[in-house]
């Protein structure tokens, strides 16, 4: 579970690169491709904001400026932790929906160990990611539907700059509390759930990274061919 922040950073960097690169080619196409992820991203924010006692004042999945969607709400009744929970929400909502989609498309994730050891967790994610790629049925159309969902939901899970700033104070408190509970031997009931979300985020990074590599190669070819 401790690798999730690193996955969030990776998602942010990759999605920002794709946003700049693909928007410059066809912003309309990019917006349409990412629309499902944008909807889940903003709905995740909205759902948790309501749970934290905030009131939604504005909700949109229509692009505005440099953002694909946005939500505005009143301050949550729980300070710091409430803001962090609202900001982190897409990191939970998008991979959760991706795991649900996997059951309908016949794609299976390896069972995570639910470990507090970041090295064990990292090793498992690397092995599970390789196994996931090699075990996919590339002759089944459902596989490509799932990969598209992984692409758009992976981009949807990526935090924005605003999300990162909002989540930091509360995230520090949450992580410190988890470390303290583990230190005193108190069992974390939702550790396996967080580990499953980490696996789903790894799966979501695969098509995002693949598209980013293709875009980078096309840009490089264009530069080489230009006079």
N, C-alpha and C positions, 0 to 999 in steps of 0.2 A: 504493500500500500504506500510505502514511503517514496516509491518511484513515480507516483502520480504527478507531483509537481514538476518533475523533469519531463514527463510526457506532455504536460500542459504547455511548458515552454517550447517543446519541439513542435507541437500543434500550432502554437502561435506563430513561430518563425516560418513554418512551411505555408500556413494559410495566408500570412501576410505577403509572402513572396508570390504565391499564386494570385492573390487579389490584385497586386500591382501589375503582374505580367499579363494575366488573362483579361483584366479590365481594359488594358491599353489596346488589346486586339479587338475584343467584342464585349463590352460591358453588359449588354443585354443577354447574350448567351451565358456569360458567367453568372449573372443574377438568377437566371432561370435554372441553371444546373445546381446552384447552391440553395435554391428556395426551400426545399424540404428541411435542410439543416438549419437554415435561418429561422424557419417557423418553430422548430423544436427548441432552438437556442433561446428565442424570446419567450416562448411558452414556459420553459424551465425557469427562467428568471421570474416570470409573473406568478407561477404557482408557488414558488418558495417565498416570494415577497408577501403573498397573501397569508401564507402559513406563519410568517414572522410578524404579522399584524400590520403590515403596510397596506396602503391603498394605491391601486394602480391609477395614475393620472393620464398616462398616454401609452399607447401600444401600437407599434407599426412594424410590418415586415416589408415595407416599401423602401427602397434605397434612398438615402439622403446624405449628400456629401460623400464622405469616404466610408460610410457604414451601410450594411445591407439591411439593417433593421435596428430598432431601438425601443427601449421601454423606460418610462419615468414613473417613479413612485414616491410616496411620502416616506419619511424615515421609519425603519422597523422599530417595534417596541423593545426589541432586544438589541442594545447597541453593540458595535464591533462584531460580535458573533453573528448577529442578524445580517449585517452588511456582507460579511464573509460568506454566509450560507447562500445569499441571493446571488453573489458574484460567482460562486463555485457551481451553482445549480446546473448549467449546461454540461459541465464535466461529469455529472451524474445522469442527467436526463438523456443526453445523446447516446452514450454507450449502453445505457439500460435499454433504450429502444432498439439499438443495434443487436443486442443479445436476443431480444424478443423476435426480431426479424430473422435471426439465424435459425430459429426453430421452424419457421415456415419455409425457408429456402434449403434446408437440409445441411447447413454448414454447422460444424461443431467446433467448440473451443476446447482446448486442453484444460483439465481441472487444475486451478491454481493451488499452491501449497498453503497460502494464508500465513506467510512467515513475516516476522518482524526484521529479519536479516535482509538488508537491501541487496547484498551480493547473491544470496540464494534466489531472491525474487528476480533480479536482473538476469541471472543465468536461466531461470525457468522461462522468462518472457522471450529471450532470444531463441531458445530451443522450441518453444511453443509457436513462435512466429514462423520459423523455418518449416516446422511440421504443418502449420496451417497452409502455407503456400504450396507445399508439395502434395498435400492431400486434397486440394480443391478439385472438383470435377469440372474441368474446363470444357467439356462437351455438353454441359447442362446450362440452359439459358438462365436458370434461377441463380447460378453462380454469378453471372454478370449483373443481374439485378441487385444481388447482395453487395457486390463490389461497388456499384454505384451508390447504394445506400451508405456503405462504409465511407466512401469519398465525401459525400455531402454531410453526413452526420459527424464525420471526423472534423470537417471544417466548422461545423456548427458547435462542436465541443470546445473549439479553440477559444480561449478567453481574449477579450479585447484589452486595450491598454487601460481603459476605465475599470474593467473587471479586476485586472491585476492590482491596480492601486487600491480598490475597495476591499479586496479579499485579504490583503497582507496582514493588517492588524489582528483581525479575527482568526486568520489561519495560524498565526504564531501561537495564539492562545489555545486553539484546538489541538495543534501538534504537541505543544507542551503538556497538555492534559493527557493526551494519549501516551506520551512517553512516561509520564508520572504514574498512570494507571498500570502500565506494563512493568515499570520498575518495582512497584509494590505487589506484583503478581495478580492483579485484578484482570480477569479475562475480558477481552474486547469482543462483545457479541457480534459486531458487524464487520469484523476483520475479513472474513471470507467474502462478504459482499463487496467490500472495497477492492479485494484482490481480483474478483471477477470483473469489476469495472476497469481495473488496470489492464487486464487481458483484452477487453473490448477496445480500449484506447489504443493498444498496440496493433490490433487488427485494423483499426481505423487509420492509423498512420501509414500503413502499407500502400493503399491506392493513392493517398495524398502525396506521399514521397515519390511514387512512381510517376504521377502526372507532373510533379515538380521537376523531376529529372528529364522527362520528355520535353517540357517547356524550355529548360535550360539548354538542352542539346539543340533544339530548333533555333533558339536565339543565337547560339554559338555558330551554327551553320550559316545563318543569315549574315552574321558579322564577317565570317570567312569569305562568303561569296560576294559581299558588297565591295565595290571598287575602291 
